[in-house]
Amino acid sequence: MYLNCHSYHSLRYGTLPLETLVQQALACGVTSLALTDINTVTGIYDFVKICRKVGIKPVVGMEFREGNRLRYIGLAKTQRGIGELCRLLTARNCEGIPLPDRAPDFQDVITIYPLSNVPQQLGTDEYIGIRPSELNLLVQEKWKRL
């Protein structure tokens, strides 16, 4: 499963229409696909419809960035989780509250941190996202505790 896919809803970062993203996933034999556009969920409802039409399990979430810095990815477990993601982004956009380095204590969201932003302790629904190019780093002592 691909956990961090972007469409053209990720302004300045993504270029693919949702239909193309899902068709490419289907062509690769993907059975579950996560849409995590950057600082937005505007494409999730169309994404869910398109995925269901072709038999791919849709997972929706958001990639939270402050400027070019990836803070974390949130994957909604439920519709309430989508609300939690949106409230965090709304506080940033409307109230000027900067995104925290660590995600809030979400109830219905799975949080994935990049290696560049891993907290000292991971919560129950918090994980570290590892890119294929980072696998060799996992033998380092500092990652063994996690």
N, CA, C and O atoms as a MOPAC input file, in Angstrom:
PM7 MOZYME 1SCF
protein

 N      0.85100 1    -1.18000 1     0.00000 1
 C      0.00000 1     0.00000 1     0.00000 1
 C      0.89100 1     1.23600 1     0.00000 1
 O      1.88100 1     1.30100 1     0.72900 1
 N      0.53600 1     2.19100 1    -0.80600 1
 C      1.23800 1     3.46300 1    -0.83500 1
 C      0.58000 1     4.39800 1     0.18400 1
 O     -0.62200 1     4.65200 1     0.11400 1
 N      1.37700 1     4.90600 1     1.13100 1
 C      0.83500 1     5.69200 1     2.24400 1
 C      0.89800 1     7.19100 1     2.04700 1
 O      0.36400 1     7.93400 1     2.87100 1
 N      1.52800 1     7.66000 1     0.99000 1
 C      1.72500 1     9.09800 1     0.85900 1
 C      1.65400 1     9.49800 1    -0.61100 1
 O      2.67200 1     9.78600 1    -1.24000 1
 N      0.43800 1     9.51100 1    -1.14300 1
 C      0.23300 1     9.86300 1    -2.55600 1
 C     -0.39700 1    11.24300 1    -2.66200 1
 O     -1.24100 1    11.62900 1    -1.85300 1
 N      0.03700 1    11.97300 1    -3.67700 1
 C     -0.46000 1    13.32600 1    -3.90500 1
 C     -1.12700 1    13.43600 1    -5.26700 1
 O     -0.74000 1    12.77500 1    -6.23000 1
 N     -2.12600 1    14.27700 1    -5.31400 1
 C     -2.78600 1    14.61300 1    -6.58000 1
 C     -2.55300 1    16.10600 1    -6.84200 1
 O     -1.79900 1    16.76600 1    -6.12700 1
 N     -3.21000 1    16.61600 1    -7.87200 1
 C     -3.05800 1    18.04900 1    -8.15500 1
 C     -3.69700 1    18.92400 1    -7.07800 1
 O     -3.58000 1    20.14900 1    -7.12500 1
 N     -4.36600 1    18.30800 1    -6.11600 1
 C     -4.89200 1    19.08600 1    -4.98200 1
 C     -3.75700 1    19.56500 1    -4.06900 1
 O     -3.93800 1    20.50500 1    -3.29500 1
 N     -2.58900 1    18.91700 1    -4.15900 1
 C     -1.40300 1    19.37700 1    -3.42800 1
 C     -0.77400 1    20.50000 1    -4.24200 1
 O      0.13500 1    20.26700 1    -5.03900 1
 N     -1.25000 1    21.68400 1    -4.04000 1
 C     -0.82300 1    22.81300 1    -4.85600 1
 C      0.69200 1    22.95000 1    -4.86500 1
 O      1.32600 1    22.91400 1    -3.81000 1
 N      1.26400 1    23.10500 1    -6.02700 1
 C      2.69700 1    23.25800 1    -6.28500 1
 C      3.50300 1    21.98300 1    -6.06800 1
 O      4.71300 1    21.98400 1    -6.29800 1
 N      2.87200 1    20.90000 1    -5.63500 1
 C      3.60600 1    19.65700 1    -5.39400 1
 C      3.06900 1    18.50500 1    -6.24600 1
 O      3.85400 1    17.72400 1    -6.78400 1
 N      1.76300 1    18.38800 1    -6.37600 1
 C      1.17400 1    17.27900 1    -7.10600 1
 C      0.66900 1    17.71400 1    -8.45500 1
 O      0.22900 1    18.85200 1    -8.62500 1
 N      0.72800 1    16.81600 1    -9.41700 1
 C      0.26200 1    17.15300 1   -10.75800 1
 C     -0.77900 1    16.17200 1   -11.29700 1
 O     -1.43400 1    16.46600 1   -12.29700 1
 N     -0.94100 1    15.03900 1   -10.67000 1
 C     -1.83200 1    14.00800 1   -11.19900 1
 C     -3.29100 1    14.27800 1   -10.87100 1
 O     -3.62200 1    14.64100 1    -9.74200 1
 N     -4.16900 1    14.10100 1   -11.86300 1
 C     -5.60100 1    14.06500 1   -11.54600 1
 C     -5.87900 1    12.80000 1   -10.72200 1
 O     -5.15200 1    11.81300 1   -10.83200 1
 N     -6.90200 1    12.83200 1    -9.92100 1
 C     -7.24900 1    11.68000 1    -9.08800 1
 C     -7.47100 1    10.42600 1    -9.91800 1
 O     -7.03800 1     9.33900 1    -9.53400 1
 N     -8.13700 1    10.56900 1   -11.04200 1
 C     -8.41300 1     9.42000 1   -11.91000 1
 C     -7.11600 1     8.75500 1   -12.37500 1
 O     -7.02000 1     7.52800 1   -12.39800 1
 N     -6.13200 1     9.55200 1   -12.74200 1
 C     -4.84200 1     9.01700 1   -13.19900 1
 C     -4.11800 1     8.31800 1   -12.06500 1
 O     -3.54900 1     7.24500 1   -12.26800 1
 N     -4.12600 1     8.90300 1   -10.87400 1
 C     -3.48900 1     8.29800 1    -9.71800 1
 C     -4.07400 1     6.91400 1    -9.44200 1
 O     -3.33500 1     5.94900 1    -9.24700 1
 N     -5.39800 1     6.82400 1    -9.42600 1
 C     -6.06400 1     5.55200 1    -9.13600 1
 C     -5.82400 1     4.55300 1   -10.26500 1
 O     -5.60200 1     3.37200 1    -9.99900 1
 N     -5.86400 1     5.00000 1   -11.51000 1
 C     -5.61700 1     4.08600 1   -12.63200 1
 C     -4.18500 1     3.54300 1   -12.59600 1
 O     -3.96700 1     2.36700 1   -12.88800 1
 N     -3.21800 1     4.37600 1   -12.24600 1
 C     -1.83900 1     3.90300 1   -12.12800 1
 C     -1.70400 1     2.89200 1   -10.99800 1
 O     -0.99000 1     1.89900 1   -11.13400 1
 N     -2.38400 1     3.13700 1    -9.88900 1
 C     -2.36500 1     2.18600 1    -8.77500 1
 C     -2.98700 1     0.86000 1    -9.20400 1
 O     -2.45700 1    -0.20800 1    -8.89600 1
 N     -4.09700 1     0.93000 1    -9.90800 1
 C     -4.76400 1    -0.27300 1   -10.39200 1
 C     -3.84300 1    -1.06500 1   -11.32200 1
 O     -3.76200 1    -2.28900 1   -11.22700 1
 N     -3.15500 1    -0.36500 1   -12.21600 1
 C     -2.23800 1    -1.01400 1   -13.15300 1
 C     -1.07900 1    -1.70300 1   -12.42600 1
 O     -0.51500 1    -2.67100 1   -12.93700 1
 N     -0.72700 1    -1.21000 1   -11.24700 1
 C      0.36300 1    -1.80500 1   -10.45400 1
 C     -0.13900 1    -2.88700 1    -9.49900 1
 O      0.64700 1    -3.45400 1    -8.73900 1
 N     -1.43300 1    -3.17600 1    -9.53100 1
 C     -1.98700 1    -4.20800 1    -8.66100 1
 C     -2.23000 1    -3.78300 1    -7.23400 1
 O     -2.37700 1    -4.63000 1    -6.35200 1
 N     -2.27400 1    -2.48700 1    -6.98800 1
 C     -2.49600 1    -1.96500 1    -5.64100 1
 C     -3.94400 1    -2.24500 1    -5.22200 1
 O     -4.87700 1    -2.01400 1    -5.99100 1
 N     -4.11700 1    -2.74100 1    -4.00000 1
 C     -5.46300 1    -3.02500 1    -3.49900 1
 C     -5.94000 1    -2.00900 1    -2.46700 1
 O     -7.13000 1    -1.95200 1    -2.15600 1
 N     -5.01600 1    -1.20600 1    -1.93400 1
 C     -5.35100 1    -0.16500 1    -0.96600 1
 C     -4.43000 1     1.03100 1    -1.23100 1
 O     -3.22800 1     0.86200 1    -1.43700 1
 N     -4.99800 1     2.22800 1    -1.22200 1
 C     -4.24500 1     3.42300 1    -1.60700 1
 C     -4.62600 1     4.58600 1    -0.69700 1
 O     -5.80700 1     4.82400 1    -0.44400 1
 N     -3.61200 1     5.31300 1    -0.20600 1
 C     -3.85700 1     6.46400 1     0.66400 1
 C     -3.59800 1     7.76100 1    -0.09500 1
 O     -2.54100 1     7.93200 1    -0.70100 1
 N     -4.55700 1     8.66100 1    -0.05900 1
 C     -4.39000 1    10.00500 1    -0.60900 1
 C     -4.07400 1    10.93400 1     0.54700 1
 O     -4.88300 1    11.10000 1     1.45900 1
 N     -2.89200 1    11.54100 1     0.50900 1
 C     -2.46100 1    12.44700 1     1.58200 1
 C     -1.93600 1    13.73000 1     0.95500 1
 O     -0.74700 1    14.03600 1     1.03800 1
 N     -2.82800 1    14.46500 1     0.33500 1
 C     -2.41400 1    15.72800 1    -0.26600 1
 C     -1.90100 1    16.67000 1     0.81600 1
 O     -2.24700 1    16.54500 1     1.99100 1
 N     -1.07500 1    17.60500 1     0.39300 1
 C     -0.39700 1    18.49700 1     1.32900 1
 C     -1.33100 1    19.59400 1     1.82400 1
 O     -1.83900 1    20.40200 1     1.04700 1
 N     -1.54400 1    19.60100 1     3.14500 1
 C     -2.34800 1    20.61800 1     3.82400 1
 C     -3.74300 1    20.79700 1     3.22900 1
 O     -4.27800 1    21.90500 1     3.21600 1
 N     -4.33400 1    19.70000 1     2.73300 1
 C     -5.69600 1    19.77600 1     2.21100 1
 C     -6.32700 1    18.39600 1     2.13500 1
 O     -5.63900 1    17.38300 1     2.00700 1
 N     -7.65400 1    18.37900 1     2.21700 1
 C     -8.41800 1    17.15400 1     1.98400 1
 C     -9.45400 1    17.36100 1     0.88500 1
 O    -10.42700 1    16.61000 1     0.80400 1
 N     -9.25900 1    18.35800 1     0.05100 1
 C    -10.27500 1    18.70800 1    -0.94300 1
 C    -10.57100 1    17.59800 1    -1.94400 1
 O    -11.65200 1    17.58000 1    -2.53300 1
 N     -9.64900 1    16.68200 1    -2.14900 1
 C     -9.87700 1    15.63200 1    -3.13900 1
 C    -10.39900 1    14.32000 1    -2.59200 1
 O    -10.62800 1    13.38900 1    -3.36400 1
 N    -10.59500 1    14.21300 1    -1.28400 1
 C    -10.85100 1    12.89000 1    -0.71700 1
 C    -12.18800 1    12.28000 1    -1.13200 1
 O    -12.26700 1    11.06400 1    -1.30600 1
 N    -13.22900 1    13.07200 1    -1.29400 1
 C    -14.53500 1    12.47900 1    -1.59100 1
 C    -14.56700 1    11.92400 1    -3.01600 1
 O    -15.10300 1    10.83800 1    -3.23800 1
 N    -14.00800 1    12.64200 1    -3.97100 1
 C    -13.90000 1    12.11100 1    -5.33500 1
 C    -12.96000 1    10.91000 1    -5.35900 1
 O    -13.22000 1     9.93200 1    -6.05900 1
 N    -11.88000 1    10.97800 1    -4.60300 1
 C    -10.92300 1     9.87600 1    -4.51600 1
 C    -11.61600 1     8.59800 1    -4.03800 1
 O    -11.42700 1     7.53200 1    -4.62400 1
 N    -12.41000 1     8.70500 1    -2.98700 1
 C    -13.11600 1     7.54300 1    -2.45300 1
 C    -14.04200 1     6.94900 1    -3.51400 1
 O    -14.06500 1     5.73100 1    -3.69400 1
 N    -14.79400 1     7.77200 1    -4.20900 1
 C    -15.70400 1     7.28700 1    -5.25600 1
 C    -14.94200 1     6.56000 1    -6.36100 1
 O    -15.33900 1     5.47600 1    -6.78900 1
 N    -13.84700 1     7.16500 1    -6.81900 1
 C    -13.06600 1     6.57000 1    -7.91300 1
 C    -12.45600 1     5.23700 1    -7.47500 1
 O    -12.48500 1     4.26500 1    -8.23000 1
 N    -11.90800 1     5.18800 1    -6.27000 1
 C    -11.31600 1     3.94600 1    -5.76200 1
 C    -12.35500 1     2.83900 1    -5.64700 1
 O    -12.12100 1     1.71000 1    -6.07900 1
 N    -13.48300 1     3.16000 1    -5.07400 1
 C    -14.52800 1     2.14000 1    -4.89200 1
 C    -15.02900 1     1.60500 1    -6.22600 1
 O    -15.36800 1     0.42800 1    -6.34700 1
 N    -15.07200 1     2.46600 1    -7.21100 1
 C    -15.53900 1     2.05200 1    -8.53400 1
 C    -14.63500 1     0.97000 1    -9.14400 1
 O    -15.11400 1     0.11000 1    -9.88300 1
 N    -13.32800 1     1.01000 1    -8.83600 1
 C    -12.38700 1     0.05200 1    -9.43200 1
 C    -11.91500 1    -1.01200 1    -8.43600 1
 O    -11.04400 1    -1.81500 1    -8.77000 1
 N    -12.47100 1    -1.03200 1    -7.22000 1
 C    -12.15200 1    -2.07700 1    -6.26000 1
 C    -10.89300 1    -1.85500 1    -5.43600 1
 O    -10.33200 1    -2.80900 1    -4.89800 1
 N    -10.44800 1    -0.62700 1    -5.33000 1
 C     -9.30900 1    -0.29500 1    -4.47000 1
 C     -9.84800 1     0.27500 1    -3.16600 1
 O    -10.74700 1     1.11600 1    -3.17100 1
 N     -9.28800 1    -0.19100 1    -2.03800 1
 C     -9.69800 1     0.34500 1    -0.73800 1
 C     -9.07700 1     1.72300 1    -0.56000 1
 O     -7.85300 1     1.85300 1    -0.54000 1
 N     -9.92100 1     2.77000 1    -0.42700 1
 C     -9.37600 1     4.11700 1    -0.22800 1
 C     -9.06100 1     4.39700 1     1.23900 1
 O     -9.82300 1     4.03300 1     2.13500 1
 N     -7.93100 1     5.04700 1     1.46200 1
 C     -7.55300 1     5.55200 1     2.77600 1
 C     -7.30300 1     7.04200 1     2.58000 1
 O     -6.60800 1     7.44100 1     1.64500 1
 N     -7.86900 1     7.86100 1     3.46000 1
 C     -7.70700 1     9.30800 1     3.27300 1
 C     -6.97600 1     9.92700 1     4.45700 1
 O     -7.07200 1     9.46800 1     5.59500 1
 N     -6.25000 1    10.97600 1     4.14300 1
 C     -5.50300 1    11.67200 1     5.17800 1
 C     -4.96100 1    12.98000 1     4.66700 1
 O     -5.48000 1    13.55800 1     3.71100 1
 N     -3.90900 1    13.44100 1     5.31600 1
 C     -3.31300 1    14.71400 1     4.94900 1
 C     -1.83800 1    14.70100 1     5.33200 1
 O     -1.45700 1    14.17200 1     6.37600 1
 N     -1.02400 1    15.28700 1     4.47500 1
 C      0.38000 1    15.50700 1     4.80700 1
 C      0.48700 1    16.92500 1     5.34400 1
 O      0.13700 1    17.88400 1     4.65700 1
 N      0.96800 1    17.05300 1     6.56600 1
 C      1.09100 1    18.35800 1     7.20500 1
 C      2.49700 1    18.89300 1     6.99000 1
 O      3.48300 1    18.26500 1     7.37500 1
 N      2.57300 1    20.06200 1     6.36900 1
 C      3.85300 1    20.72400 1     6.10900 1
 C      3.80000 1    22.15200 1     6.62700 1
 O      2.76700 1    22.82000 1     6.58200 1
 N      4.92800 1    22.58400 1     7.11000 1
 C      5.12800 1    23.99600 1     7.45500 1
 C      6.19100 1    24.48000 1     6.48900 1
 O      7.37000 1    24.15800 1     6.64200 1
 N      5.78000 1    25.25000 1     5.49700 1
 C      6.69200 1    25.60200 1     4.40800 1
 C      7.03700 1    24.33700 1     3.64800 1
 O      6.14700 1    23.58600 1     3.24800 1
 N      8.32000 1    24.09700 1     3.44600 1
 C      8.75300 1    22.87500 1     2.76700 1
 C      9.05500 1    21.73700 1     3.73200 1
 O      9.48300 1    20.66500 1     3.30300 1
 N      8.84400 1    21.94600 1     5.01000 1
 C      9.20700 1    20.94400 1     6.00900 1
 C      8.03100 1    20.03000 1     6.33200 1
 O      6.97900 1    20.47700 1     6.78900 1
 N      8.23600 1    18.73400 1     6.08300 1
 C      7.23300 1    17.73100 1     6.42300 1
 C      7.22600 1    17.52900 1     7.93500 1
 O      8.25000 1    17.19300 1     8.52900 1
 N      6.07200 1    17.73700 1     8.54700 1
 C      5.93900 1    17.50900 1     9.99500 1
 C      5.49400 1    16.07300 1    10.25400 1
 O      6.13700 1    15.33700 1    11.00300 1
 N      4.37200 1    15.67900 1     9.61500 1
 C      3.82100 1    14.33300 1     9.78900 1
 C      2.69900 1    14.12800 1     8.78400 1
 O      2.23700 1    15.06000 1     8.12700 1
 N      2.28300 1    12.88300 1     8.69300 1
 C      1.15800 1    12.49000 1     7.84300 1
 C      0.08600 1    11.94400 1     8.76400 1
 O      0.37800 1    11.15600 1     9.66300 1
 N     -1.14100 1    12.35300 1     8.54900 1
 C     -2.26500 1    11.82500 1     9.31600 1
 C     -3.16500 1    11.00500 1     8.41700 1
 O     -3.57400 1    11.47100 1     7.35400 1
 N     -3.47700 1     9.78600 1     8.83400 1
 C     -4.41400 1     8.92300 1     8.11400 1
 C     -5.65800 1     8.75900 1     8.97000 1
 O     -5.58400 1     8.27200 1    10.09800 1
 N     -6.80100 1     9.16800 1     8.43100 1
 C     -8.04700 1     9.10800 1     9.19400 1
 C     -8.53600 1     7.66600 1     9.30200 1
 O     -8.62600 1     6.95400 1     8.30200 1
 N     -8.85100 1     7.24500 1    10.52900 1
 C     -9.42700 1     5.91700 1    10.73700 1
 C    -10.93500 1     5.94200 1    10.54200 1
 O    -11.54700 1     4.92700 1    10.20900 1
 N    -11.52600 1     7.11300 1    10.75300 1
 C    -12.98400 1     7.27800 1    10.66800 1
 C    -13.28300 1     8.67000 1    10.11700 1
 O    -12.37400 1     9.46100 1     9.86700 1
 N    -14.56600 1     8.95400 1     9.93200 1
 C    -14.95300 1    10.30800 1     9.52900 1
 C    -14.58900 1    11.32000 1    10.61200 1
 O    -14.23600 1    12.45900 1    10.30600 1
 N    -14.67200 1    10.91500 1    11.85300 1
 C    -14.24700 1    11.81200 1    12.95000 1
 C    -12.77800 1    12.17000 1    12.80300 1
 O    -12.37000 1    13.28800 1    13.11800 1
 N    -11.98900 1    11.22500 1    12.32500 1
 C    -10.57200 1    11.48000 1    12.09400 1
 C    -10.35400 1    12.55200 1    11.04700 1
 O     -9.45600 1    13.38300 1    11.17900 1
 N    -11.17200 1    12.53600 1    10.00600 1
 C    -11.08400 1    13.59000 1     8.98400 1
 C    -11.34000 1    14.94600 1     9.63600 1
 O    -10.66000 1    15.92700 1     9.33600 1
 N    -12.32200 1    14.99000 1    10.52800 1
 C    -12.60600 1    16.22600 1    11.25500 1
 C    -11.42500 1    16.67900 1    12.10100 1
 O    -11.12900 1    17.87200 1    12.16400 1
 N    -10.74900 1    15.74200 1    12.75100 1
 C     -9.57600 1    16.09300 1    13.56600 1
 C     -8.47200 1    16.70200 1    12.70200 1
 O     -7.85400 1    17.69600 1    13.08100 1
 N     -8.23200 1    16.09800 1    11.54300 1
 C     -7.21500 1    16.62300 1    10.62500 1
 C     -7.57700 1    18.04100 1    10.18100 1
 O     -6.73300 1    18.93700 1    10.16400 1
 N     -8.83600 1    18.22300 1     9.82600 1
 C     -9.28400 1    19.53300 1     9.33200 1
 C     -9.22700 1    20.60100 1    10.41200 1
 O     -8.87100 1    21.74400 1    10.12500 1
 N     -9.56900 1    20.25300 1    11.64900 1
 C     -9.51300 1    21.23900 1    12.73200 1
 C     -8.08100 1    21.71200 1    12.98400 1
 O     -7.85100 1    22.89100 1    13.25200 1
 N     -7.13200 1    20.79800 1    12.89800 1
 C     -5.73400 1    21.19300 1    13.08100 1
 C     -5.31500 1    22.17300 1    11.98700 1
 O     -4.68700 1    23.19300 1    12.26800 1
 N     -5.66200 1    21.86400 1    10.75400 1
 C     -5.28300 1    22.74800 1     9.65100 1
 C     -6.03600 1    24.07400 1     9.71100 1
 O     -5.47600 1    25.11600 1     9.37100 1
 N     -7.28900 1    24.04900 1    10.13400 1
 C     -8.07100 1    25.27700 1    10.26300 1
 C     -7.44000 1    26.20900 1    11.29700 1
 O     -7.38300 1    27.42000 1    11.08700 1
 N     -6.96600 1    25.65000 1    12.40700 1
 C     -6.30300 1    26.47600 1    13.42800 1
 C     -5.07200 1    27.14800 1    12.83600 1
 O     -4.78100 1    28.30400 1    13.14300 1
 N     -4.36000 1    26.42800 1    11.99700 1
 C     -3.17100 1    27.00100 1    11.34900 1
 C     -3.57600 1    28.09500 1    10.36600 1
 O     -3.02200 1    29.19400 1    10.38700 1
 N     -4.53100 1    27.79200 1     9.51800 1
 C     -4.90200 1    28.71300 1     8.43300 1
 C     -5.69300 1    29.93100 1     8.90700 1
 O     -5.45300 1    31.04400 1     8.44100 1
 N     -6.61900 1    29.73100 1     9.81600 1
 C     -7.51100 1    30.82600 1    10.21200 1
 C     -7.05000 1    31.58700 1    11.44700 1
 O     -7.32000 1    32.77900 1    11.58800 1
 N     -6.35800 1    30.89800 1    12.33400 1
 C     -5.94300 1    31.53600 1    13.57600 1
 C     -4.44900 1    31.80900 1    13.62900 1
 O     -3.95500 1    32.39600 1    14.59200 1
 N     -3.72300 1    31.38100 1    12.59000 1
 C     -2.29700 1    31.63300 1    12.52700 1
 C     -1.46200 1    30.80400 1    13.49100 1
 O     -0.29900 1    31.12100 1    13.74200 1
 N     -2.05200 1    29.74500 1    14.03000 1
 C     -1.32100 1    28.88200 1    14.95800 1
 C     -0.39200 1    27.98500 1    14.14800 1
 O     -0.86700 1    27.23900 1    13.29200 1
 N      0.91800 1    28.03300 1    14.39000 1
 C      1.82700 1    27.18600 1    13.61600 1
 C      1.58700 1    25.70500 1    13.90500 1
 O      1.14900 1    25.32900 1    14.99200 1
 N      1.88300 1    24.87900 1    12.91100 1
 C      1.76800 1    23.43800 1    13.11900 1
 C      2.81100 1    23.00300 1    14.15300 1
 O      3.97900 1    23.37900 1    14.05400 1
 N      2.39700 1    22.22400 1    15.12800 1
 C      3.38100 1    21.73300 1    16.09500 1
 C      4.27700 1    20.67400 1    15.45400 1
 O      3.87000 1    20.00600 1    14.50300 1
 N      5.48800 1    20.52300 1    15.96900 1
 C      6.38200 1    19.47100 1    15.47200 1
 C      5.78500 1    18.09300 1    15.71900 1
 O      5.94900 1    17.17800 1    14.91200 1
 N      5.10300 1    17.95700 1    16.82400 1
 C      4.44300 1    16.69600 1    17.14700 1
 C      2.94500 1    16.85500 1    16.94400 1
 O      2.36100 1    17.87700 1    17.30500 1
 N      2.33600 1    15.83700 1    16.36600 1
 C      0.89100 1    15.88000 1    16.12800 1
 C      0.13900 1    15.92100 1    17.45400 1
 O      0.63000 1    15.41900 1    18.46600 1
 N     -1.04800 1    16.51600 1    17.45000 1
 C     -1.86500 1    16.50100 1    18.66400 1
 C     -2.24200 1    15.06400 1    19.02900 1
 O     -2.00300 1    14.13900 1    18.25300 1
 N     -2.81300 1    14.89000 1    20.17400 1
 C     -3.26000 1    13.57300 1    20.61500 1
 C     -4.57200 1    13.23900 1    19.90800 1
 O     -5.65200 1    13.34800 1    20.48900 1
 N     -4.45700 1    12.83200 1    18.65100 1
 C     -5.63300 1    12.46900 1    17.86000 1
 C     -6.30400 1    11.22500 1    18.44900 1
 O     -5.64300 1    10.38300 1    19.05700 1
 N     -7.60100 1    11.12000 1    18.26500 1
 C     -8.34600 1     9.94000 1    18.70300 1
 C     -8.62000 1     8.97300 1    17.55000 1
 O     -8.62800 1     7.75700 1    17.74600 1
 N     -8.84500 1     9.51100 1    16.34800 1
 C     -9.23100 1     8.68300 1    15.20400 1
 C     -8.31000 1     8.88000 1    14.00800 1
 O     -8.74800 1     8.84000 1    12.85800 1
 N     -7.03800 1     9.09200 1    14.28900 1
 C     -6.04200 1     9.33500 1    13.24700 1
 C     -4.78400 1     8.53300 1    13.56200 1
 O     -4.35200 1     8.46000 1    14.71200 1
 N     -4.21200 1     7.94200 1    12.54200 1
 C     -2.89400 1     7.32300 1    12.64900 1
 C     -1.89400 1     8.35800 1    12.16700 1
 O     -2.08100 1     8.95000 1    11.10300 1
 N     -0.83800 1     8.58500 1    12.93000 1
 C      0.16700 1     9.58800 1    12.58100 1
 C      1.46000 1     8.89300 1    12.17900 1
 O      1.92400 1     7.97000 1    12.84800 1
 N      2.02700 1     9.35300 1    11.07800 1
 C      3.29400 1     8.80900 1    10.58900 1
 C      4.29400 1     9.96400 1    10.52500 1
 O      4.04500 1    10.98400 1     9.88300 1
 N      5.42900 1     9.78300 1    11.20100 1
 C      6.48200 1    10.80800 1    11.22500 1
 C      7.59700 1    10.43700 1    10.26000 1
 O      7.92700 1     9.26000 1    10.11500 1
 N      8.18300 1    11.43700 1     9.59600 1
 C      9.38900 1    11.16600 1     8.81600 1
 C     10.57800 1    11.02400 1     9.76700 1
 O     10.52000 1    11.48200 1    10.90900 1
 N     11.63300 1    10.40200 1     9.30700 1
 C     12.82700 1    10.24900 1    10.15100 1
 C     13.35000 1    11.59400 1    10.65100 1
 O     13.97200 1    11.66200 1    11.71200 1
 N     13.10600 1    12.64700 1     9.90300 1
 C     13.60200 1    13.97300 1    10.28500 1
 C     12.80200 1    14.62300 1    11.41000 1
 O     13.18000 1    15.69000 1    11.89500 1
 N     11.69500 1    13.99500 1    11.83600 1
 C     10.84300 1    14.62500 1    12.83900 1
 C     10.23600 1    13.59700 1    13.79600 1
 O      9.06100 1    13.71000 1    14.14400 1
 N     10.98900 1    12.62400 1    14.21600 1
 C     10.46700 1    11.58400 1    15.10100 1
 C     10.51500 1    12.07100 1    16.54600 1
 O     11.56100 1    12.52700 1    17.00900 1
 N      9.37700 1    11.97800 1    17.27700 1
 C      9.39400 1    12.36300 1    18.68900 1
 C     10.17100 1    11.34500 1    19.53600 1
 O     10.46700 1    10.24200 1    19.07700 1
 N     10.49500 1    11.72700 1    20.77000 1
 C     11.23500 1    10.83900 1    21.67500 1
 C     10.46800 1     9.54700 1    21.96600 1
 O     11.05200 1     8.46500 1    22.02900 1
 N      9.16500 1     9.67700 1    22.13800 1
 C      8.30000 1     8.52600 1    22.39300 1
 C      7.16600 1     8.53500 1    21.39300 1
 O      6.63000 1     9.59200 1    21.06100 1
 N      6.80000 1     7.36200 1    20.91100 1
 C      5.67100 1     7.24700 1    19.99500 1
 C      4.43400 1     6.80700 1    20.76700 1
 O      4.50100 1     5.94800 1    21.64600 1
 N      3.29800 1     7.42000 1    20.41500 1
 C      2.03100 1     7.01500 1    21.01500 1
 C      1.49900 1     5.75400 1    20.36100 1
 O      2.12500 1     5.18600 1    19.46600 1
 N      0.33300 1     5.32600 1    20.82200 1
 C     -0.28600 1     4.08900 1    20.34800 1
 C     -0.49900 1     4.07000 1    18.84300 1
 O     -0.22000 1     3.06100 1    18.19500 1
 N     -0.98100 1     5.15300 1    18.28400 1
 C     -1.25300 1     5.22800 1    16.84500 1
 C     -0.24000 1     6.10100 1    16.11400 1
 O     -0.59100 1     6.79100 1    15.15700 1
 N      1.00200 1     6.07500 1    16.55700 1
 C      2.06200 1     6.84300 1    15.91400 1
 C      3.15000 1     5.89400 1    15.41300 1
 O      3.53600 1     4.94500 1    16.09600 1
 N      3.62900 1     6.17500 1    14.21000 1
 C      4.60800 1     5.32000 1    13.55400 1
 C      5.66000 1     6.17000 1    12.86400 1
 O      5.49900 1     7.38200 1    12.71700 1
 N      6.73400 1     5.52600 1    12.44500 1
 C      7.77300 1     6.18800 1    11.66600 1
 C      7.64400 1     5.71400 1    10.23200 1
 O      7.60400 1     4.51300 1     9.96700 1
 N      7.58000 1     6.65800 1     9.31100 1
 C      7.55100 1     6.31800 1     7.89400 1
 C      8.97000 1     6.18200 1     7.36800 1
 O      9.79000 1     7.08400 1     7.53500 1
 N      9.25400 1     5.06800 1     6.74100 1
 C     10.59100 1     4.80400 1     6.22300 1
 C     10.52100 1     4.73400 1     4.70600 1
 O      9.77300 1     3.93200 1     4.14600 1
 N     11.28800 1     5.56000 1     4.05800 1
 C     11.40000 1     5.50900 1     2.60000 1
 C     12.38200 1     4.39500 1     2.23000 1
 O     13.28000 1     4.08800 1     3.01500 1
 N     12.23200 1     3.79200 1     1.07000 1
 C     13.18200 1     2.74000 1     0.67300 1
 C     14.64400 1     3.18700 1     0.78100 1
 O     15.50800 1     2.39300 1     1.15400 1
 N     14.91700 1     4.43400 1     0.46000 1
 C     16.29300 1     4.93600 1     0.50900 1
 C     16.81400 1     5.09300 1     1.94100 1
 O     18.01000 1     5.31200 1     2.13500 1
 N     15.93600 1     4.98400 1     2.95000 1
 C     16.33100 1     5.15700 1     4.34500 1
 C     16.49200 1     3.83800 1     5.11500 1
 O     16.87000 1     3.84400 1     6.28700 1
 N     16.21100 1     2.73300 1     4.46800 1
 C     16.25600 1     1.44400 1     5.16100 1
 C     17.59900 1     1.17600 1     5.82500 1
 O     17.64500 1     0.62700 1     6.92600 1
 N     18.67200 1     1.54900 1     5.18200 1
 C     19.99500 1     1.29800 1     5.75000 1
 C     20.23600 1     2.07400 1     7.04300 1
 O     21.12700 1     1.70600 1     7.80900 1
 N     19.48200 1     3.12400 1     7.31000 1
 C     19.65000 1     3.91300 1     8.53600 1
 C     19.12000 1     3.18500 1     9.77400 1
 O     19.49700 1     3.52000 1    10.89800 1
 N     18.26000 1     2.20200 1     9.57700 1
 C     17.61700 1     1.53700 1    10.70900 1
 C     18.57200 1     0.70500 1    11.55600 1
 O     18.21100 1     0.30100 1    12.66100 1
 N     19.76100 1     0.44400 1    11.07600 1
 C     20.74500 1    -0.29500 1    11.88000 1
 C     21.44100 1     0.61400 1    12.88900 1
 O     22.16200 1     0.13000 1    13.76200 1
 N     21.23500 1     1.91100 1    12.78000 1
 C     21.85600 1     2.84500 1    13.71300 1
 C     21.23000 1     2.70100 1    15.10700 1
 O     20.03400 1     2.43900 1    15.24200 1
 N     22.04400 1     2.87400 1    16.11500 1
 C     21.64000 1     2.68200 1    17.49800 1
 C     20.43500 1     3.55200 1    17.88800 1
 O     19.55600 1     3.09800 1    18.62100 1
 N     20.39200 1     4.78400 1    17.40500 1
 C     19.32500 1     5.68800 1    17.84100 1
 C     17.93600 1     5.25000 1    17.40100 1
 O     16.94900 1     5.70300 1    17.98100 1
 N     17.82200 1     4.38900 1    16.40300 1
 C     16.50600 1     3.94700 1    15.93800 1
 C     16.07300 1     2.64900 1    16.60100 1
 O     14.90100 1     2.28500 1    16.50900 1
 N     16.97200 1     1.94200 1    17.26200 1
 C     16.62900 1     0.64500 1    17.86000 1
 C     15.55900 1     0.77000 1    18.93700 1
 O     14.72000 1    -0.12000 1    19.07800 1
 N     15.57500 1     1.85400 1    19.69300 1
 C     14.59200 1     2.02100 1    20.76000 1
 C     13.17400 1     2.17100 1    20.22900 1
 O     12.20700 1     1.89900 1    20.94100 1
 N     13.05300 1     2.60300 1    18.98500 1
 C     11.73200 1     2.81300 1    18.39700 1
 C     11.34700 1     1.67300 1    17.47700 1
 O     10.26200 1     1.68800 1    16.89600 1

